[in-house]
Amino acid sequence: MRIVYVLLSPTFGMHQYTADLANRMAAAGHDVSLITTEHLPRDRYAQEVEIKTPVALRGTGLGTESLNLGSLNTLPEIILAEQPDVVHFTGPHLWNTRVMNRLKGSGILLVHTIHDLDPHEGMRLGTLLTLWNRAVLRTADKVLVHGRQYRQRLIAMGMPSERVVYAPLLHLFLSHDESSSLVDNSQVTYEPFVLFFGRLEKYKGVEHLLTAYAQIERERPDSFRLVLAGPGELQKVWAGNLPSGVELRQGLIEDKEALDLFRRCSLVVLPYIDATQSALVGAAYYFQKPVLVARSGALAEYVDEGQTGFVVEPGHPASLARKLMDGVADSARLQHMGQNGRRWYDRHRVQEWQALQDLYGLKGQA
């Protein structure tokens, strides 16, 4: 089968997501190519994935670059020249629906991932996202979502069930070479620190996490450290001094440092107050680490409470502090939960692959 992935936004996380799909399909023997921008992390993709960069876009199409109609008008012809059986739009861009409309009637299966049905708190142009999602739902032949509740919601809105496919979000944060070199988890330890990994954004509950940790320091000083690792402007979500036990690693975290953090931490915390889903839950499980997540979006769907992790209500620092103190206090339990998490990951990785087969109409094929 000939599969063409289209990603017009250069966002690093979207490329990490797209690369996992493209690499797995290429490894399964399918003919895979990517149509994307000149600005991409090439090391995320396997050599078997043919990459073409006909545009030089830098955003999601909300800026003046969206007025470059010459590039927009050439994209359908470039995609058609690949003679694809499936075209999968993996990330948001305003051009996507216009390109899909041009491809309609060509006999190509048009697939689109919807990462966020609702705008995050404080998101600029949130109304535009809602309108854009509606256009995607009208135009795509099939839609891929990463939360069961989102599939149920779309069906309740009147979308035929066969057009909505759910698959868990389980890609890792590594380059193709780093992912390929992972053999086992013999280097995994459980050191006394909790890891927050990712962009330091308000909707991710960083303020509530720091408030909770400050309470922990007052009640149980020196019990464990908190590591914040990722890009973003922390001063926008936390105005004061950091608690003494917090280690800040601000900026883009390279693969080797990320691997070291996930292998050594005791627990990965996602205190998001406004989320859809996150691949970091699966990444934590892969490295045999339990998670603590807020009941936001589909995050709780990825946790077997008390078996692979803990769930707290969002925006509640006191309960977050209690759960952190109770969870980190028992290292033997954390290790057992981490092992459960890895089994969860392996089982759901198989389910994810089966869902992708259904998405592309590949059941019974290679």
JOCOR-V521281 format. One line per field, one symbol per residue. psi: psi as a letter, one per 40 degrees, with the letter a starting at -180 (. if undefined). A space follows every 50 residues. Layout:
BEGIN
psi->???
END
This chain:
BEGIN
psi->ihhhhhhehehddddddddddddddddeeihhihhaidgigdediidehh hhgeifieaeeeaddeegdddddedddddddefidhhhheihhdeddddd ddeieeehhhihhhdhdiiihehifddddddddddddddidihhifhddd ddddddeehhdeehhhiiheiifiidddddehdafdehigigiihhhahg ideefddddddddddddddgifdiihhhhiiigdeeehdaiiidehhhgh ihhiddddddddddidihhgfhegicihedddddddffhiihiighbedd dehhhedeaihiiifgdddddddddddedgdddddddddddddddddddd dddddddddefehea.
END
